[in-house]
Amino acid sequence: MSKQTNRIPELFGSCVFNEETMAQYVPRQTMEAWRKCLKNGQPLPLEVANDIADGMKTWALERGATHFTHWFQPMTGFTAEKHDSFLSPTGGGRIIMDFSGKELVRGEPDASSFPSGGLRATFEARGYTAWDPTSYAFIKDNSLYIPTVFCSYSGEALDKKTPLLRSNDAVSRQAVRVLRLFGDNESNRVSAQVGPEQEYFLIDKELYQKREDLRMCGRTLFGAKPPKGQELDDHYFGSIRPRVTAYMQELDEELWKLGIYSKTKHNEVAPSQHEMAPVYCDVNTACDHNQLAMEVMKKVADRHGLVCLLHEKPFAGVNGSGKHNNWSLSTDTGKNLFAPGKTPSQNAQFLLFLTAFIQGVDEYQELLRSTVAFAGNDHRLGAQEAPPAIVSIFLGDELSEIIDSIVDDTDYTDRKRKTLRIGVDVLPTIPQDTTDRNRTSPVAFTGNKFEFRMLGSSQSISGPNIALNTIMAEELSRFADRLECSENFEEDLHTLIKTSLQQHRRILFNGNGYEDSWIEEAGKRGLANLKNAAEALPCFVMEKNVELMTRHGILTRQEMMARHEIHMENYSKIIRIEAATLIDMVQHTLLNAATTYTSHLCQAIERKKSTLGESSCRVELALAGSVSKLNEDLLDRCAALKTALDTIPADLDTEAEMHYCHDVIFADMTRVRETIDHMETLVASDYWPVPTYSELLFSV
């Protein structure tokens, strides 16, 4: 074993104040009290918090930390932090390094500039952060980071962590109720387990700096297709280039220090596209880790002269980047509730949880779609390997045949009996994964988990997992209500599963989601086809979705409406920023470049005419005419875009403005892009003022 390999166990989690480290710095009785509070969901007594804070400070100082910060996840989709030093004056010009339990447990950052969606007035600046003791503190950049929730002065959730924790508690309560019906009296808690695969692009930093659209928007607003893209599939799983290998090695080490289970790395389909996949962990930790991973990816890239692009579609014409959210439920005794069993009872339990998921996705398909709706993801959903905008579930052939046999009371090929009675017949052993993966499916069962593939690469995974947890809590609650009062459990269980699958089988689809025939078929089934964010975002506050979230205590009606307002505002702001950036690049760079090239051609024409005659200028004349005409079209189309941007009606509400941005501004941007992309193919490379796709995608 090499020295490098030997140091990985020592390296992993070395910057994390995890339970093992905590036990070295905190008294035993304090550790017991902390564990009891976590188990029972009780607040920490101040004396316990003081002991933990003292141990945490000692550990942090030993590792060179000078500051601490409450690290939270506001509604921006990013993380936020305000750093305070451990320094505390003692008089006489001297100081001590101090950190109290009160400072550990609660902070008070200025909340005025974070999105609130109208939950509070701008002048009401006070917000509070409260330590999440289920998330470990860690050290980064000489600061102690304390994961926290973030709420307003009046108690409303202003972050993504609070509703996530609530949703995890909700699904745990309902899942435990169901487990008791199957005789499981050992499991006391169920937690969502998540493994988010993270896709990203790496491009050269020097080229990145020359593209205003990449710097301002994270994606190219124009760019002609390069001679070679991903047609040969030679990049996917291909040999990793030395510069990228060096980046990935450092990335792994930085992630491992922070206790992030970085497991897999490889080239993705598009040129310069790559992926990092972690090991599964509880959903709260997974969300924290993914936010950290995205930040670390960018910082490490900068040290290697690279830029990490997390935008969903930085380059047109090649695959975009997603974040495949692998989701399952696991008990505190180590049982995966989506793993098929070997006994009739285990399989009956598995099928009940499977049925609850199918019913939930069908009933709340619009909610799931809305959680992945934003401007960046509009460029990706339905294109290349991204799933279509229609939500459906892929189960694979074997599970689908079993479900068909249950619903239709028909023979299952591996069975001698004509029908399957849940809990009575010995169901066939269900292998964990017997069918090829379906890359066109938005939600795919992959043996013992569901892969929700619609997430965009830049987004927080909190929103989609809040939805998955909550819809599962809802269906399990309904099932438990019916079965807890049953006088014939096996009979009622069979009827419940069969009836539910009959009513919700429409959401199951194993075919090609890209084919036009599926769009037509989905329409006949009554499935929602929300093609873009402007159509999908309003579905977040459908009354059934508001009732769902409020019924389980995940979000209040006011908190949901606030998030809806924030999501729509964000969409419009992004489109406006992109439009303004495109206008700026056209007016200050592209028009002049085309004019300069045309002038060069005209000078060449005059020189050749005088010496060789007019017939010798055919190429120059054709090029000059074409570029000049395109430049005129570009001027006109850019003017139309500027007019559309400058004349957004002042009386539009937030939703109407969002639709205007999609229907008018984005449509005008598309027309401008068409002209630029055509022009790029004609203007000589020496005159084209920005790096091309060929340079950006093949320079690393």
C-alpha positions as CSV (number, residue, x, y, z in Angstrom):
1,M,0.0,0.0,0.0
2,S,1.4,3.4,-1.0
3,K,2.1,6.3,1.3
4,Q,-0.7,8.2,-0.5
5,T,-3.2,5.4,0.1
6,N,-2.1,5.0,3.7
7,R,-2.9,8.6,4.5
8,I,-6.4,8.6,3.2
9,P,-8.1,7.2,6.3
10,E,-6.1,9.8,8.4
11,L,-7.0,12.6,5.9
12,F,-10.7,11.8,5.7
13,G,-12.7,14.0,8.0
14,S,-9.5,15.6,9.5
15,C,-11.2,19.1,9.2
16,V,-14.5,17.9,10.7
17,F,-15.6,18.0,14.3
18,N,-17.4,14.7,14.0
19,E,-18.6,12.4,16.8
20,E,-15.3,10.6,17.1
21,T,-13.4,13.9,17.4
22,M,-16.0,15.4,19.6
23,A,-15.5,12.6,22.2
24,Q,-11.8,13.6,22.5
25,Y,-12.6,17.2,23.5
26,V,-16.0,17.0,25.3
27,P,-16.7,15.4,28.7
28,R,-18.4,12.0,28.5
29,Q,-21.6,13.2,30.3
30,T,-21.9,16.0,27.8
31,M,-21.6,13.6,24.9
32,E,-24.4,11.4,26.5
33,A,-26.6,14.5,26.9
34,W,-25.9,15.6,23.3
35,R,-26.8,12.1,22.0
36,K,-30.0,12.1,24.0
37,C,-31.1,15.5,22.8
38,L,-30.5,14.4,19.2
39,K,-32.4,11.1,19.6
40,N,-35.4,12.8,21.3
41,G,-35.3,16.0,19.2
42,Q,-34.9,18.2,22.2
43,P,-33.0,21.5,22.5
44,L,-29.5,21.5,24.1
45,P,-29.3,22.8,27.6
46,L,-27.0,25.9,27.8
47,E,-24.4,24.0,30.0
48,V,-24.2,21.2,27.4
49,A,-23.8,23.8,24.6
50,N,-21.0,25.5,26.6
51,D,-19.1,22.3,27.0
52,I,-19.4,21.5,23.3
53,A,-18.4,25.1,22.4
54,D,-15.4,25.0,24.6
55,G,-14.2,21.6,23.1
56,M,-15.0,22.8,19.5
57,K,-13.0,26.0,20.1
58,T,-10.0,24.1,21.5
59,W,-10.0,21.8,18.5
60,A,-10.4,24.6,16.0
61,L,-7.6,26.7,17.5
62,E,-5.2,23.7,17.5
63,R,-5.8,23.5,13.7
64,G,-5.1,27.2,13.1
65,A,-8.7,28.6,13.0
66,T,-8.9,32.2,14.0
67,H,-12.6,32.9,13.3
68,F,-16.0,31.1,13.4
69,T,-19.0,31.5,11.3
70,H,-22.6,30.3,11.2
71,W,-22.9,28.7,7.8
72,F,-26.4,28.7,6.4
73,Q,-28.3,28.2,3.1
74,P,-30.6,31.2,2.3
75,M,-33.0,31.3,-0.6
76,T,-30.3,32.4,-3.0
77,G,-29.5,28.8,-3.7
78,F,-26.0,29.4,-2.4
79,T,-24.5,29.4,1.1
80,A,-23.9,32.4,3.3
81,E,-21.4,33.1,6.1
82,K,-20.4,36.0,8.4
83,H,-17.1,35.5,10.2
84,D,-16.3,36.6,13.8
85,S,-12.9,36.1,15.4
86,F,-12.4,34.1,18.7
87,L,-10.7,37.3,20.0
88,S,-12.2,38.8,23.1
89,P,-10.6,41.8,25.0
90,T,-9.7,41.3,28.7
91,G,-8.5,44.9,29.5
92,G,-5.0,46.3,29.5
93,G,-4.7,45.8,25.8
94,R,-4.8,42.0,26.1
95,I,-7.1,39.4,24.6
96,I,-8.2,35.8,25.1
97,M,-9.6,33.4,22.5
98,D,-13.2,32.9,23.6
99,F,-16.3,31.1,22.2
100,S,-19.4,30.5,24.3
101,G,-22.3,28.1,24.1
102,K,-24.6,31.0,23.3
103,E,-22.4,31.9,20.3
104,L,-22.4,28.3,19.1
105,V,-26.2,27.9,19.4
106,R,-27.4,31.2,17.9
107,G,-26.2,34.0,15.7
108,E,-27.8,37.2,14.4
109,P,-26.7,38.1,10.8
110,D,-28.3,41.0,8.9
111,A,-31.1,39.4,6.9
112,S,-32.2,42.5,5.0
113,S,-30.4,41.7,1.7
114,F,-31.4,38.0,1.5
115,P,-34.5,37.0,-0.5
116,S,-37.6,36.8,1.7
117,G,-40.4,36.8,-0.9
118,G,-42.3,39.4,1.1
119,L,-42.1,37.5,4.5
120,R,-40.7,40.7,6.0
121,A,-40.1,44.3,4.9
122,T,-36.6,45.3,3.8
123,F,-36.1,47.6,6.8
124,E,-36.8,44.6,9.1
125,A,-33.2,43.4,9.0
126,R,-33.0,41.0,11.9
127,G,-32.6,37.3,11.2
128,Y,-31.4,34.5,13.3
129,T,-29.2,31.5,12.7
130,A,-29.5,28.4,15.0
131,W,-27.0,25.6,15.2
132,D,-28.1,22.3,13.5
133,P,-26.5,19.8,15.9
134,T,-27.2,17.0,13.4
135,S,-24.6,18.5,11.0
136,Y,-21.0,18.5,12.0
137,A,-18.9,21.7,12.2
138,F,-15.8,21.9,10.1
139,I,-12.8,24.0,9.4
140,K,-12.2,25.7,6.1
141,D,-9.9,28.7,5.2
142,N,-8.9,29.1,8.9
143,S,-12.5,29.5,10.1
144,L,-14.7,27.2,12.1
145,Y,-17.9,26.6,10.1
146,I,-21.1,25.8,12.1
147,P,-24.0,24.6,10.0
148,T,-27.2,26.4,11.0
149,V,-30.8,27.0,10.1
150,F,-31.8,30.6,9.2
151,C,-35.1,32.2,10.2
152,S,-36.7,35.7,10.4
153,Y,-37.3,37.8,13.5
154,S,-40.9,36.4,13.6
155,G,-39.8,32.8,13.1
156,E,-40.5,32.1,9.4
157,A,-37.9,29.9,7.6
158,L,-35.7,31.9,5.3
159,D,-33.5,29.0,4.3
160,K,-33.5,25.6,2.6
161,K,-32.3,23.5,5.6
162,T,-35.2,24.2,7.9
163,P,-37.9,22.7,5.7
164,L,-35.6,19.8,4.7
165,L,-35.2,18.9,8.4
166,R,-39.0,19.1,8.8
167,S,-39.6,16.9,5.8
168,N,-37.2,14.3,7.1
169,D,-39.0,14.2,10.4
170,A,-42.3,13.9,8.6
171,V,-41.3,10.9,6.4
172,S,-39.7,9.3,9.5
173,R,-42.9,9.5,11.5
174,Q,-45.1,8.0,8.8
175,A,-42.6,5.3,7.8
176,V,-42.2,4.1,11.3
177,R,-46.1,3.8,11.6
178,V,-46.0,1.5,8.5
179,L,-43.1,-0.5,9.8
180,R,-45.0,-1.3,13.0
181,L,-47.7,-2.9,10.9
182,F,-45.2,-5.4,9.6
183,G,-43.9,-6.2,13.1
184,D,-40.8,-4.1,13.0
185,N,-40.6,-2.8,16.6
186,E,-36.8,-2.2,16.5
187,S,-36.6,0.7,14.0
188,N,-37.3,4.1,15.7
189,R,-36.4,6.4,12.9
190,V,-36.3,6.4,9.1
191,S,-34.1,8.8,7.1
192,A,-33.9,9.7,3.5
193,Q,-30.6,8.6,2.0
194,V,-29.2,10.6,-0.9
195,G,-26.2,10.4,-3.3
196,P,-26.1,13.4,-5.7
197,E,-24.0,12.8,-8.7
198,Q,-22.4,16.1,-9.7
199,E,-21.6,16.9,-13.3
200,Y,-19.5,19.9,-14.3
201,F,-17.3,21.4,-17.1
202,L,-13.7,22.4,-16.8
203,I,-12.4,25.1,-19.2
204,D,-9.2,27.2,-19.4
205,K,-9.3,30.2,-17.1
206,E,-7.5,32.5,-19.6
207,L,-10.2,31.8,-22.3
208,Y,-13.0,32.1,-19.7
209,Q,-11.8,35.7,-18.9
210,K,-12.3,36.7,-22.5
211,R,-16.0,35.7,-22.6
212,E,-18.2,38.2,-20.8
213,D,-21.2,35.9,-21.1
214,L,-19.4,33.1,-19.2
215,R,-18.2,35.6,-16.5
216,M,-21.7,37.2,-16.1
217,C,-24.1,34.4,-16.8
218,G,-22.1,31.1,-16.4
219,R,-23.0,30.1,-19.9
220,T,-22.2,31.1,-23.5
221,L,-25.0,33.2,-25.0
222,F,-23.8,32.4,-28.5
223,G,-21.3,30.1,-30.2
224,A,-21.2,28.2,-33.5
225,K,-21.0,24.5,-33.4
226,P,-17.4,23.2,-33.5
227,P,-16.3,20.8,-36.2
228,K,-16.2,18.0,-33.6
229,G,-18.5,17.7,-30.6
230,Q,-19.5,14.5,-28.8
231,E,-20.4,12.5,-31.9
232,L,-17.7,9.9,-31.5
233,D,-18.4,9.3,-27.8
234,D,-14.7,9.3,-27.3
235,H,-14.7,11.5,-24.2
236,Y,-17.2,9.5,-22.2
237,F,-15.3,7.3,-19.7
238,G,-12.2,8.1,-21.7
239,S,-8.6,8.5,-20.5
240,I,-8.5,11.5,-18.2
241,R,-6.0,14.2,-19.3
242,P,-3.1,15.0,-17.0
243,R,-4.3,18.6,-16.2
244,V,-7.7,17.3,-15.3
245,T,-6.2,14.3,-13.3
246,A,-4.2,16.8,-11.2
247,Y,-7.3,18.8,-10.6
248,M,-9.4,15.7,-9.6
249,Q,-6.7,14.5,-7.3
250,E,-6.6,17.7,-5.3
251,L,-10.4,17.9,-5.4
252,D,-10.7,14.5,-3.8
253,E,-8.2,15.4,-1.1
254,E,-10.0,18.7,-0.3
255,L,-13.4,16.9,-0.2
256,W,-12.1,14.1,1.9
257,K,-10.7,16.5,4.5
258,L,-14.2,17.9,4.9
259,G,-15.7,14.4,5.3
260,I,-17.3,14.4,1.9
261,Y,-17.6,10.9,0.5
262,S,-16.2,11.6,-2.9
263,K,-16.1,8.1,-4.5
264,T,-16.3,8.2,-8.3
265,K,-14.7,10.5,-10.9
266,H,-14.8,10.2,-14.7
267,N,-15.1,12.0,-18.0
268,E,-18.7,12.6,-19.0
269,V,-20.2,12.6,-22.5
270,A,-19.5,16.2,-23.7
271,P,-15.9,17.4,-24.3
272,S,-14.5,19.0,-21.1
273,Q,-17.4,17.6,-19.1
274,H,-16.7,15.5,-16.0
275,E,-18.5,14.0,-13.0
276,M,-18.0,13.4,-9.3
277,A,-20.2,10.9,-7.4
278,P,-20.3,10.5,-3.6
279,V,-21.3,7.7,-1.4
280,Y,-24.8,7.8,-0.1
281,C,-25.5,9.4,3.3
282,D,-28.5,11.0,5.1
283,V,-30.2,13.7,3.2
284,N,-29.3,16.6,5.5
285,T,-25.6,15.7,5.3
286,A,-25.8,15.1,1.6
287,C,-27.3,18.6,1.0
288,D,-24.6,20.2,3.2
289,H,-21.9,18.2,1.4
290,N,-23.1,19.0,-2.1
291,Q,-23.2,22.8,-1.4
292,L,-19.6,22.4,-0.1
293,A,-18.5,20.3,-3.0
294,M,-19.7,22.9,-5.6
295,E,-17.7,25.6,-3.7
296,V,-14.6,23.5,-3.4
297,M,-14.8,22.5,-7.1
298,K,-14.6,26.1,-8.1
299,K,-11.7,27.0,-5.7
300,V,-9.6,24.0,-6.7
301,A,-10.1,24.7,-10.4
302,D,-8.9,28.3,-9.9
303,R,-5.6,27.0,-8.4
304,H,-5.1,24.9,-11.6
305,G,-5.7,27.7,-14.0
306,L,-9.1,26.3,-14.8
307,V,-12.7,27.4,-14.3
308,C,-15.4,24.9,-13.1
309,L,-18.7,25.6,-14.8
310,L,-21.8,24.3,-13.0
311,H,-24.3,25.9,-15.3
312,E,-26.8,23.4,-16.7
313,K,-26.0,24.3,-20.4
314,P,-22.8,26.3,-20.8
315,F,-22.5,25.2,-24.4
316,A,-25.3,24.6,-27.0
317,G,-25.2,21.5,-29.0
318,V,-23.5,19.2,-26.5
319,N,-24.8,17.6,-23.3
320,G,-25.7,19.8,-20.4
321,S,-24.9,19.0,-16.8
322,G,-27.4,17.5,-14.3
323,K,-27.3,16.3,-10.8
324,H,-28.8,12.8,-10.5
325,N,-30.4,12.6,-7.1
326,N,-30.3,9.0,-5.9
327,W,-33.0,8.8,-3.1
328,S,-34.0,6.0,-0.8
329,L,-35.3,5.4,2.7
330,S,-33.3,3.7,5.4
331,T,-34.1,2.7,9.0
332,D,-31.8,3.4,12.0
333,T,-31.3,-0.3,12.1
334,G,-29.7,-0.3,8.6
335,K,-32.6,-1.6,6.5
336,N,-33.1,-0.1,3.0
337,L,-36.9,0.1,2.6
338,F,-36.6,0.1,-1.2
339,A,-34.6,-3.1,-1.2
340,P,-36.7,-6.1,-2.3
341,G,-36.9,-8.9,0.3
342,K,-36.7,-12.6,0.3
343,T,-39.8,-13.5,2.4
344,P,-43.5,-12.8,1.7
345,S,-43.6,-10.2,4.5
346,Q,-40.5,-8.4,3.3
347,N,-41.7,-8.3,-0.3
348,A,-45.2,-7.1,0.8
349,Q,-43.5,-4.3,2.8
350,F,-41.3,-3.4,-0.2
351,L,-44.3,-3.3,-2.5
352,L,-46.2,-1.1,-0.1
353,F,-43.4,1.4,0.0
354,L,-43.0,1.2,-3.8
355,T,-46.7,1.7,-4.3
356,A,-46.7,4.7,-2.0
357,F,-43.9,6.3,-4.1
358,I,-45.7,5.6,-7.3
359,Q,-48.9,7.1,-6.0
360,G,-47.1,10.1,-4.6
361,V,-45.2,10.9,-7.8
362,D,-48.4,10.6,-9.8
363,E,-50.5,12.8,-7.5
364,Y,-47.8,15.4,-7.1
365,Q,-46.0,15.3,-10.4
366,E,-46.4,19.1,-10.9
367,L,-44.8,19.7,-7.5
368,L,-41.7,17.6,-8.4
369,R,-41.4,19.3,-11.8
370,S,-41.6,22.8,-10.2
371,T,-38.7,22.0,-7.8
372,V,-36.3,21.6,-10.8
373,A,-37.7,24.6,-12.7
374,F,-35.4,27.5,-13.2
375,A,-33.8,29.4,-16.1
376,G,-30.7,27.3,-16.4
377,N,-32.5,24.0,-16.5
378,D,-34.7,25.1,-19.3
379,H,-31.8,24.7,-21.7
380,R,-31.3,21.1,-20.6
381,L,-34.5,19.3,-19.9
382,G,-35.5,17.3,-22.9
383,A,-32.2,17.7,-24.7
384,Q,-29.4,15.3,-25.2
385,E,-29.3,12.9,-22.2
386,A,-31.4,15.0,-19.9
387,P,-34.8,13.6,-19.2
388,P,-37.9,15.1,-20.7
389,A,-40.1,17.7,-18.9
390,I,-42.8,15.1,-18.4
391,V,-42.5,13.3,-15.1
392,S,-42.7,9.5,-15.3
393,I,-41.3,6.5,-13.4
394,F,-39.2,3.8,-14.9
395,L,-39.3,0.5,-13.0
396,G,-37.7,-2.0,-15.5
397,D,-39.3,-5.1,-17.0
398,E,-39.4,-7.4,-14.0
399,L,-41.0,-5.1,-11.5
400,S,-43.4,-3.8,-14.2
401,E,-44.5,-7.4,-14.9
402,I,-45.1,-8.0,-11.2
403,I,-47.2,-4.9,-10.9
404,D,-49.2,-5.8,-14.0
405,S,-49.9,-9.2,-12.5
406,I,-51.1,-7.6,-9.3
407,V,-53.3,-5.1,-11.1
408,D,-54.7,-7.3,-13.7
409,D,-54.9,-10.6,-11.7
410,T,-52.9,-12.3,-14.4
411,D,-50.2,-14.9,-14.4
412,Y,-46.7,-14.0,-13.6
413,T,-44.3,-16.0,-15.8
414,D,-42.2,-17.3,-12.9
415,R,-45.2,-18.4,-10.9
416,K,-47.4,-21.5,-11.2
417,R,-50.3,-19.8,-9.6
418,K,-52.6,-17.6,-11.6
419,T,-52.6,-14.6,-9.3
420,L,-50.4,-13.0,-6.7
421,R,-51.9,-12.3,-3.3
422,I,-49.7,-9.9,-1.4
423,G,-48.6,-11.4,1.9
424,V,-50.2,-14.8,1.1
425,D,-48.2,-16.0,-2.0
426,V,-44.5,-16.3,-1.7
427,L,-43.5,-13.6,-4.2
428,P,-40.6,-14.4,-6.4
429,T,-37.2,-13.2,-5.4
430,I,-36.8,-9.8,-7.0
431,P,-33.2,-9.2,-8.0
432,Q,-32.0,-5.7,-7.2
433,D,-31.4,-4.6,-10.7
434,T,-32.3,-6.8,-13.7
435,T,-33.0,-4.1,-16.3
436,D,-30.8,-1.6,-18.2
437,R,-30.9,1.9,-17.0
438,N,-33.2,4.3,-18.8
439,R,-31.5,7.6,-19.4
440,T,-34.6,9.2,-20.7
441,S,-36.6,8.6,-17.6
442,P,-37.0,11.5,-15.1
443,V,-37.4,9.0,-12.1
444,A,-35.8,5.6,-12.5
445,F,-35.8,2.7,-10.0
446,T,-32.3,1.3,-10.0
447,G,-32.5,-1.7,-7.7
448,N,-32.9,-0.3,-4.2
449,K,-33.3,3.5,-4.8
450,F,-34.9,6.0,-7.1
451,E,-32.8,8.2,-9.3
452,F,-34.4,11.6,-9.8
453,R,-32.6,12.8,-12.9
454,M,-34.2,16.2,-13.5
455,L,-32.1,18.3,-11.1
456,G,-29.8,20.9,-12.6
457,S,-26.1,20.8,-11.9
458,S,-26.0,24.2,-10.2
459,Q,-29.1,23.9,-7.9
460,S,-29.3,23.0,-4.3
461,I,-30.7,19.5,-3.8
462,S,-32.8,20.6,-0.9
463,G,-36.0,21.5,-2.8
464,P,-36.4,18.3,-4.7
465,N,-35.6,16.2,-1.6
466,I,-38.1,18.2,0.5
467,A,-40.7,17.3,-2.1
468,L,-39.7,13.6,-2.3
469,N,-39.8,13.3,1.5
470,T,-43.1,15.1,1.9
471,I,-45.0,13.2,-0.8
472,M,-43.8,10.0,0.6
473,A,-44.8,11.0,4.1
474,E,-48.3,11.9,2.7
475,E,-48.9,8.5,1.0
476,L,-47.5,6.5,3.9
477,S,-49.8,8.4,6.3
478,R,-52.8,7.5,4.1
479,F,-51.8,3.9,3.9
480,A,-51.2,3.7,7.7
481,D,-54.5,5.3,8.4
482,R,-56.3,2.6,6.4
483,L,-54.2,-0.4,7.6
484,E,-54.0,0.4,11.3
485,C,-57.7,-0.1,11.7
486,S,-57.8,-3.2,9.5
487,E,-59.5,-6.4,10.7
488,N,-57.9,-8.5,7.9
489,F,-54.5,-7.0,7.3
490,E,-53.3,-9.3,4.5
491,E,-56.6,-8.9,2.6
492,D,-56.7,-5.2,3.1
493,L,-53.0,-4.8,2.2
494,H,-53.6,-6.6,-1.1
495,T,-56.6,-4.5,-1.9
496,L,-54.8,-1.3,-1.0
497,I,-51.8,-2.0,-3.2
498,K,-53.9,-3.3,-6.1
499,T,-56.3,-0.3,-6.1
500,S,-53.5,2.2,-5.8
501,L,-51.6,0.7,-8.7
502,Q,-54.7,0.6,-10.8
503,Q,-55.3,4.3,-10.2
504,H,-51.7,5.5,-10.7
505,R,-50.2,3.1,-13.2
506,R,-50.3,5.9,-15.8
507,I,-47.1,7.4,-14.3
508,L,-45.1,4.3,-15.2
509,F,-43.3,4.3,-18.5
510,N,-40.3,2.2,-19.5
511,G,-39.9,3.5,-23.1
512,N,-38.0,6.2,-24.8
513,G,-39.0,9.6,-23.3
514,Y,-37.5,11.5,-26.2
515,E,-39.9,10.1,-28.8
516,D,-42.8,12.3,-30.0
517,S,-45.1,9.4,-29.5
518,W,-44.5,9.5,-25.8
519,I,-45.5,13.2,-25.6
520,E,-48.8,12.2,-27.3
521,E,-49.2,9.2,-25.1
522,A,-48.5,11.2,-22.0
523,G,-51.2,13.7,-23.0
524,K,-53.7,10.8,-23.4
525,R,-52.8,9.6,-19.9
526,G,-53.4,13.1,-18.5
527,L,-49.8,13.6,-17.4
528,A,-48.5,17.2,-17.1
529,N,-46.2,18.5,-19.8
530,L,-44.7,21.7,-18.3
531,K,-42.2,22.5,-21.0
532,N,-40.4,25.4,-19.3
533,A,-39.9,27.1,-16.0
534,A,-42.5,29.8,-16.7
535,E,-45.1,27.0,-17.1
536,A,-43.8,24.9,-14.2
537,L,-43.1,27.4,-11.4
538,P,-46.7,28.5,-10.8
539,C,-47.5,24.8,-10.1
540,F,-45.5,25.0,-6.9
541,V,-48.4,26.8,-5.2
542,M,-51.3,24.7,-6.6
543,E,-53.7,24.4,-3.7
544,K,-53.1,20.6,-3.3
545,N,-49.3,21.3,-3.0
546,V,-49.9,24.1,-0.4
547,E,-52.2,21.8,1.6
548,L,-49.6,19.0,1.4
549,M,-46.8,21.1,2.8
550,T,-48.9,22.7,5.5
551,R,-50.5,19.4,6.6
552,H,-47.1,17.9,7.4
553,G,-45.7,21.1,8.9
554,I,-43.0,21.5,6.2
555,L,-43.9,25.0,5.1
556,T,-46.6,27.4,6.1
557,R,-48.8,28.9,3.4
558,Q,-46.9,32.2,3.8
559,E,-43.5,30.4,3.5
560,M,-44.7,28.7,0.3
561,M,-45.9,31.9,-1.3
562,A,-42.7,33.6,-0.4
563,R,-40.6,30.9,-2.1
564,H,-42.9,31.0,-5.1
565,E,-42.3,34.8,-5.4
566,I,-38.5,34.3,-5.0
567,H,-38.4,31.6,-7.7
568,M,-40.3,33.7,-10.2
569,E,-38.3,36.8,-9.5
570,N,-35.0,34.9,-9.9
571,Y,-36.1,33.5,-13.2
572,S,-36.9,37.1,-14.5
573,K,-33.6,38.5,-13.1
574,I,-31.5,35.8,-14.8
575,I,-33.2,36.4,-18.2
576,R,-32.7,40.2,-17.9
577,I,-29.1,39.8,-16.9
578,E,-28.5,37.5,-19.9
579,A,-30.2,39.8,-22.2
580,A,-28.3,42.8,-21.0
581,T,-25.0,40.9,-21.3
582,L,-25.8,39.8,-24.9
583,I,-26.6,43.4,-25.8
584,D,-23.4,44.6,-24.3
585,M,-21.3,42.0,-26.2
586,V,-23.0,42.8,-29.5
587,Q,-22.8,46.6,-29.2
588,H,-19.2,46.8,-27.9
589,T,-17.5,43.8,-29.5
590,L,-19.3,41.9,-32.2
591,L,-20.7,44.7,-34.4
592,N,-17.3,46.3,-34.5
593,A,-15.5,43.0,-35.2
594,A,-17.8,42.3,-38.2
595,T,-17.4,45.9,-39.5
596,T,-13.6,45.7,-39.2
597,Y,-13.5,42.4,-41.1
598,T,-15.8,43.8,-43.8
599,S,-13.6,46.8,-44.1
600,H,-10.5,44.6,-44.5
601,L,-12.4,42.7,-47.3
602,C,-13.3,45.9,-49.1
603,Q,-9.7,47.1,-49.0
604,A,-8.6,43.7,-50.5
605,I,-11.3,44.1,-53.2
606,E,-10.0,47.5,-54.2
607,R,-6.4,46.2,-54.4
608,K,-7.3,43.2,-56.5
609,K,-9.5,45.2,-58.8
610,S,-6.7,47.6,-59.7
611,T,-4.3,44.8,-60.5
612,L,-6.2,41.7,-61.5
613,G,-9.7,43.0,-62.4
614,E,-13.1,42.6,-60.8
615,S,-13.5,39.0,-61.6
616,S,-10.6,38.2,-59.2
617,C,-12.7,39.5,-56.2
618,R,-15.5,37.0,-56.3
619,V,-14.7,35.4,-52.9
620,E,-14.1,38.7,-51.1
621,L,-17.3,40.2,-52.6
622,A,-19.4,37.3,-51.5
623,L,-17.9,37.3,-48.0
624,A,-18.2,41.1,-47.6
625,G,-21.8,41.0,-48.8
626,S,-22.8,38.2,-46.5
627,V,-21.1,39.5,-43.4
628,S,-22.4,43.0,-44.0
629,K,-26.0,41.7,-44.4
630,L,-25.6,39.7,-41.2
631,N,-24.2,42.7,-39.3
632,E,-27.3,44.7,-40.4
633,D,-29.6,41.9,-39.2
634,L,-27.6,41.7,-35.9
635,L,-28.0,45.4,-35.4
636,D,-31.8,45.3,-36.0
637,R,-32.3,42.2,-33.8
638,C,-30.2,43.6,-31.0
639,A,-32.2,46.8,-31.1
640,A,-35.4,44.8,-30.9
641,L,-34.0,42.9,-27.9
642,K,-32.9,46.1,-26.2
643,T,-36.4,47.6,-26.7
644,A,-38.0,44.6,-25.2
645,L,-35.7,44.7,-22.2
646,D,-36.1,48.5,-21.7
647,T,-39.9,48.5,-22.1
648,I,-41.0,45.8,-19.7
649,P,-44.5,47.0,-18.7
650,A,-44.4,48.5,-15.2
651,D,-47.8,47.2,-14.2
652,L,-46.9,43.5,-14.6
653,D,-47.1,41.3,-11.5
654,T,-44.2,38.9,-10.7
655,E,-45.8,36.0,-12.6
656,A,-46.7,38.1,-15.7
657,E,-43.2,39.5,-15.8
658,M,-41.8,36.0,-15.7
659,H,-43.9,35.0,-18.7
660,Y,-42.9,38.3,-20.5
661,C,-39.2,37.4,-20.0
662,H,-39.7,34.0,-21.4
663,D,-42.1,34.7,-24.2
664,V,-40.6,38.1,-25.4
665,I,-37.1,38.7,-24.1
666,F,-35.8,35.1,-24.3
667,A,-37.4,34.7,-27.8
668,D,-35.6,37.9,-29.0
669,M,-32.3,36.6,-27.5
670,T,-32.7,33.4,-29.5
671,R,-33.0,35.4,-32.7
672,V,-29.9,37.5,-31.9
673,R,-28.0,34.3,-31.3
674,E,-29.0,32.8,-34.6
675,T,-27.5,35.7,-36.4
676,I,-24.3,35.7,-34.3
677,D,-23.7,32.0,-34.8
678,H,-24.1,32.3,-38.5
679,M,-21.7,35.3,-38.6
680,E,-19.1,33.4,-36.6
681,T,-18.8,30.8,-39.4
682,L,-18.0,33.6,-41.9
683,V,-15.7,36.0,-40.0
684,A,-12.0,35.1,-40.2
685,S,-10.7,33.7,-36.8
686,D,-8.2,36.6,-36.5
687,Y,-11.1,39.0,-36.4
688,W,-13.5,37.0,-34.2
689,P,-13.1,38.7,-30.8
690,V,-14.0,35.9,-28.4
691,P,-12.9,32.3,-27.9
692,T,-14.9,29.8,-29.9
693,Y,-16.4,26.5,-28.9
694,S,-13.5,24.7,-30.5
695,E,-11.1,26.6,-28.2
696,L,-13.2,26.4,-25.1
697,L,-14.1,22.7,-25.3
698,F,-10.8,21.3,-26.4
699,S,-8.1,23.5,-24.7
700,V,-7.7,21.6,-21.4
